[in-house]
């Protein structure tokens, strides 16, 4: 037995690396849309004022989220029936297809209404992919991590998720420095989607080399049937995941994806300033994830969730007002990083907490489906709702909305037994 122990260590590292690399590319492809939206919006919609184009583009971004519950359900069932590895490989193949379609799509000036229709189809495919990716990835990362360092290791799901967004923004910063505004508007915005499609092909083959988790292999064949019915036998866990996702994803998309546009449209920053500061804040935010994941291994998951939801309820409104009035990049950066530090209490352990609630035979479905519903309704609509409030002259109403959803998540966090001590990963 002693001689076998060292052999498991490189295997775990290889598994975490393989799962993380795929997650990185998935989320890069997903966020490239938002990062470059200010540049490609005129290519897909009639010439209009910038706010109207932003609303149209954000609308398709939100509609793409509607596929995420379907992806969470379909690929969740697939992962629980055929394995985590099979689902992860399929999800990255679909993401490749969606990114390639955006990269080669004709413009509105070339084919009229067919252009936004193609953009919509591509986002629906990507939404299906990401919806399935989250549940399968969270399950895979949680199952391959050892119990003592599970919070630390599972936090790399959000390291790569944020890393994907950071890579998209980083590429935008480089392209803003090397291309003119006219070049970015005409053809430069296609580059990130071509890069994403190419990287997805590489990750497809990388994921084919992953080893299936022991937790999945231990599930009897008889328990891999009627999975949706089995899932409904866990209503409390489903509602808890839904509530945590509603508040957590809304806050996440508010302080990450929407923030770039908020700083331009409300604070009056230039596109370059908003992009640079957002990228810098996201970089430090990414580094925070393992630290908070490791902290959860010491103090438990529940204290971190309560900290996030309580502070999110109390501080979202003043934080957004302060960011909207930030005149200098340094001040905006400090405010944004403070908000992201609070958010890390949720994101570092988000997938892990949900995976620890469900037995192995429905774990990927249990994580993916309610997460997909919550993020589609609340996270995916964040930009559109925020811009709609702004368009109506009631921008502060959006801040109240985010605070209320954090308060609902706070109730769920308080009622949740600490999943570190009551994890179903090791006993099912």
URVEN-V921985 format. One record per residue. N is the residue number from 1. RES is the residue in one letter. OMEGA is omega as a letter, one per 30 degrees, with the letter a starting at -180 (999 if undefined). Layout:
n:N res:RES omega:OMEGA
n:N res:RES omega:OMEGA
//
This chain:
n:1 res:X omega:a
n:2 res:X omega:a
n:3 res:X omega:a
n:4 res:X omega:a
n:5 res:X omega:a
n:6 res:X omega:a
n:7 res:X omega:a
n:8 res:X omega:a
n:9 res:X omega:l
n:10 res:X omega:l
n:11 res:X omega:l
n:12 res:X omega:l
n:13 res:X omega:l
n:14 res:X omega:l
n:15 res:X omega:a
n:16 res:X omega:l
n:17 res:X omega:a
n:18 res:X omega:l
n:19 res:X omega:a
n:20 res:X omega:a
n:21 res:X omega:l
n:22 res:X omega:l
n:23 res:X omega:l
n:24 res:X omega:a
n:25 res:X omega:l
n:26 res:X omega:a
n:27 res:X omega:l
n:28 res:X omega:a
n:29 res:X omega:a
n:30 res:X omega:a
n:31 res:X omega:l
n:32 res:X omega:l
n:33 res:X omega:a
n:34 res:X omega:a
n:35 res:X omega:a
n:36 res:X omega:a
n:37 res:X omega:a
n:38 res:X omega:a
n:39 res:X omega:a
n:40 res:X omega:a
n:41 res:X omega:l
n:42 res:X omega:a
n:43 res:X omega:a
n:44 res:X omega:a
n:45 res:X omega:l
n:46 res:X omega:l
n:47 res:X omega:a
n:48 res:X omega:l
n:49 res:X omega:a
n:50 res:X omega:a
n:51 res:X omega:l
n:52 res:X omega:l
n:53 res:X omega:l
n:54 res:X omega:l
n:55 res:X omega:l
n:56 res:X omega:a
n:57 res:X omega:l
n:58 res:X omega:l
n:59 res:X omega:l
n:60 res:X omega:l
n:61 res:X omega:l
n:62 res:X omega:l
n:63 res:X omega:l
n:64 res:X omega:l
n:65 res:X omega:a
n:66 res:X omega:l
n:67 res:X omega:a
n:68 res:X omega:l
n:69 res:X omega:l
n:70 res:X omega:l
n:71 res:X omega:l
n:72 res:X omega:l
n:73 res:X omega:a
n:74 res:X omega:a
n:75 res:X omega:l
n:76 res:X omega:l
n:77 res:X omega:a
n:78 res:X omega:a
n:79 res:X omega:a
n:80 res:X omega:l
n:81 res:X omega:a
n:82 res:X omega:l
n:83 res:X omega:a
n:84 res:X omega:a
n:85 res:X omega:a
n:86 res:X omega:a
n:87 res:X omega:l
n:88 res:X omega:l
n:89 res:X omega:l
n:90 res:X omega:a
n:91 res:X omega:a
n:92 res:X omega:l
n:93 res:X omega:l
n:94 res:X omega:l
n:95 res:X omega:l
n:96 res:X omega:a
n:97 res:X omega:a
n:98 res:X omega:l
n:99 res:X omega:a
n:100 res:X omega:l
n:101 res:X omega:l
n:102 res:X omega:a
n:103 res:X omega:a
n:104 res:X omega:a
n:105 res:X omega:l
n:106 res:X omega:a
n:107 res:X omega:l
n:108 res:X omega:l
n:109 res:X omega:a
n:110 res:X omega:a
n:111 res:X omega:l
n:112 res:X omega:a
n:113 res:X omega:l
n:114 res:X omega:a
n:115 res:X omega:l
n:116 res:X omega:l
n:117 res:X omega:l
n:118 res:X omega:l
n:119 res:X omega:l
n:120 res:X omega:l
n:121 res:X omega:l
n:122 res:X omega:a
n:123 res:X omega:l
n:124 res:X omega:l
n:125 res:X omega:l
n:126 res:X omega:l
n:127 res:X omega:l
n:128 res:X omega:a
n:129 res:X omega:a
n:130 res:X omega:l
n:131 res:X omega:l
n:132 res:X omega:a
n:133 res:X omega:a
n:134 res:X omega:a
n:135 res:X omega:a
n:136 res:X omega:a
n:137 res:X omega:l
n:138 res:X omega:l
n:139 res:X omega:a
n:140 res:X omega:a
n:141 res:X omega:a
n:142 res:X omega:a
n:143 res:X omega:a
n:144 res:X omega:a
n:145 res:X omega:l
n:146 res:X omega:a
n:147 res:X omega:a
n:148 res:X omega:a
n:149 res:X omega:a
n:150 res:X omega:l
n:151 res:X omega:l
n:152 res:X omega:a
n:153 res:X omega:a
n:154 res:X omega:l
n:155 res:X omega:a
n:156 res:X omega:l
n:157 res:X omega:l
n:158 res:X omega:l
n:159 res:X omega:a
n:160 res:X omega:l
n:161 res:X omega:l
n:162 res:X omega:l
n:163 res:X omega:l
n:164 res:X omega:l
n:165 res:X omega:a
n:166 res:X omega:l
n:167 res:X omega:l
n:168 res:X omega:l
n:169 res:X omega:l
n:170 res:X omega:l
n:171 res:X omega:l
n:172 res:X omega:l
n:173 res:X omega:l
n:174 res:X omega:a
n:175 res:X omega:l
n:176 res:X omega:a
n:177 res:X omega:a
n:178 res:X omega:a
n:179 res:X omega:l
n:180 res:X omega:l
n:181 res:X omega:a
n:182 res:X omega:l
n:183 res:X omega:l
n:184 res:X omega:a
n:185 res:X omega:a
n:186 res:X omega:a
n:187 res:X omega:a
n:188 res:X omega:a
n:189 res:X omega:l
n:190 res:X omega:a
n:191 res:X omega:a
n:192 res:X omega:a
n:193 res:X omega:l
n:194 res:X omega:l
n:195 res:X omega:a
n:196 res:X omega:l
n:197 res:X omega:a
n:198 res:X omega:l
n:199 res:X omega:l
n:200 res:X omega:l
n:201 res:X omega:l
n:202 res:X omega:a
n:203 res:X omega:l
n:204 res:X omega:a
n:205 res:X omega:l
n:206 res:X omega:a
n:207 res:X omega:l
n:208 res:X omega:a
n:209 res:X omega:l
n:210 res:X omega:l
n:211 res:X omega:a
n:212 res:X omega:a
n:213 res:X omega:l
n:214 res:X omega:a
n:215 res:X omega:l
n:216 res:X omega:a
n:217 res:X omega:a
n:218 res:X omega:a
n:219 res:X omega:l
n:220 res:X omega:a
n:221 res:X omega:a
n:222 res:X omega:a
n:223 res:X omega:l
n:224 res:X omega:l
n:225 res:X omega:l
n:226 res:X omega:a
n:227 res:X omega:l
n:228 res:X omega:l
n:229 res:X omega:l
n:230 res:X omega:a
n:231 res:X omega:a
n:232 res:X omega:l
n:233 res:X omega:a
n:234 res:X omega:a
n:235 res:X omega:a
n:236 res:X omega:l
n:237 res:X omega:l
n:238 res:X omega:a
n:239 res:X omega:l
n:240 res:X omega:l
n:241 res:X omega:a
n:242 res:X omega:a
n:243 res:X omega:l
n:244 res:X omega:a
n:245 res:X omega:a
n:246 res:X omega:a
n:247 res:X omega:a
n:248 res:X omega:a
n:249 res:X omega:l
n:250 res:X omega:l
n:251 res:X omega:a
n:252 res:X omega:a
n:253 res:X omega:l
n:254 res:X omega:a
n:255 res:X omega:l
n:256 res:X omega:a
n:257 res:X omega:a
n:258 res:X omega:a
n:259 res:X omega:a
n:260 res:X omega:a
n:261 res:X omega:a
n:262 res:X omega:a
n:263 res:X omega:l
n:264 res:X omega:a
n:265 res:X omega:a
n:266 res:X omega:a
n:267 res:X omega:l
n:268 res:X omega:l
n:269 res:X omega:l
n:270 res:X omega:l
n:271 res:X omega:a
n:272 res:X omega:l
n:273 res:X omega:a
n:274 res:X omega:a
n:275 res:X omega:a
n:276 res:X omega:a
n:277 res:X omega:l
n:278 res:X omega:a
n:279 res:X omega:l
n:280 res:X omega:l
n:281 res:X omega:l
n:282 res:X omega:l
n:283 res:X omega:l
n:284 res:X omega:l
n:285 res:X omega:l
n:286 res:X omega:a
n:287 res:X omega:a
n:288 res:X omega:a
n:289 res:X omega:l
n:290 res:X omega:l
n:291 res:X omega:l
n:292 res:X omega:l
n:293 res:X omega:l
n:294 res:X omega:l
n:295 res:X omega:l
n:296 res:X omega:l
n:297 res:X omega:a
n:298 res:X omega:a
n:299 res:X omega:a
n:300 res:X omega:a
n:301 res:X omega:a
n:302 res:X omega:l
n:303 res:X omega:l
n:304 res:X omega:l
n:305 res:X omega:l
n:306 res:X omega:l
n:307 res:X omega:a
n:308 res:X omega:a
n:309 res:X omega:l
n:310 res:X omega:l
n:311 res:X omega:l
n:312 res:X omega:l
n:313 res:X omega:a
n:314 res:X omega:a
n:315 res:X omega:a
n:316 res:X omega:a
n:317 res:X omega:a
n:318 res:X omega:a
n:319 res:X omega:a
n:320 res:X omega:l
n:321 res:X omega:a
n:322 res:X omega:l
n:323 res:X omega:l
n:324 res:X omega:l
n:325 res:X omega:a
n:326 res:X omega:a
n:327 res:X omega:a
n:328 res:X omega:a
n:329 res:X omega:a
n:330 res:X omega:l
n:331 res:X omega:l
n:332 res:X omega:l
n:333 res:X omega:a
n:334 res:X omega:l
n:335 res:X omega:a
n:336 res:X omega:a
n:337 res:X omega:l
n:338 res:X omega:l
n:339 res:X omega:a
n:340 res:X omega:l
n:341 res:X omega:l
n:342 res:X omega:a
n:343 res:X omega:l
n:344 res:X omega:l
n:345 res:X omega:l
n:346 res:X omega:a
n:347 res:X omega:a
n:348 res:X omega:a
n:349 res:X omega:a
n:350 res:X omega:a
n:351 res:X omega:a
n:352 res:X omega:a
n:353 res:X omega:a
n:354 res:X omega:l
n:355 res:X omega:a
n:356 res:X omega:a
n:357 res:X omega:a
n:358 res:X omega:l
n:359 res:X omega:a
n:360 res:X omega:a
n:361 res:X omega:l
n:362 res:X omega:a
n:363 res:X omega:a
n:364 res:X omega:l
n:365 res:X omega:a
n:366 res:X omega:l
n:367 res:X omega:a
n:368 res:X omega:a
n:369 res:X omega:l
n:370 res:X omega:l
n:371 res:X omega:a
n:372 res:X omega:l
n:373 res:X omega:a
n:374 res:X omega:a
n:375 res:X omega:l
n:376 res:X omega:a
n:377 res:X omega:a
n:378 res:X omega:a
n:379 res:X omega:a
n:380 res:X omega:a
n:381 res:X omega:a
n:382 res:X omega:a
n:383 res:X omega:a
n:384 res:X omega:l
n:385 res:X omega:l
n:386 res:X omega:a
n:387 res:X omega:l
n:388 res:X omega:l
n:389 res:X omega:a
n:390 res:X omega:a
n:391 res:X omega:l
n:392 res:X omega:a
n:393 res:X omega:a
n:394 res:X omega:a
n:395 res:X omega:a
n:396 res:X omega:l
n:397 res:X omega:l
n:398 res:X omega:l
n:399 res:X omega:l
n:400 res:X omega:l
n:401 res:X omega:l
n:402 res:X omega:a
n:403 res:X omega:a
n:404 res:X omega:a
n:405 res:X omega:l
n:406 res:X omega:l
n:407 res:X omega:l
n:408 res:X omega:l
n:409 res:X omega:l
n:410 res:X omega:l
n:411 res:X omega:l
n:412 res:X omega:a
n:413 res:X omega:a
n:414 res:X omega:a
n:415 res:X omega:a
n:416 res:X omega:l
n:417 res:X omega:a
n:418 res:X omega:a
n:419 res:X omega:l
n:420 res:X omega:a
n:421 res:X omega:a
n:422 res:X omega:a
n:423 res:X omega:l
n:424 res:X omega:a
n:425 res:X omega:a
n:426 res:X omega:a
n:427 res:X omega:l
n:428 res:X omega:999
//
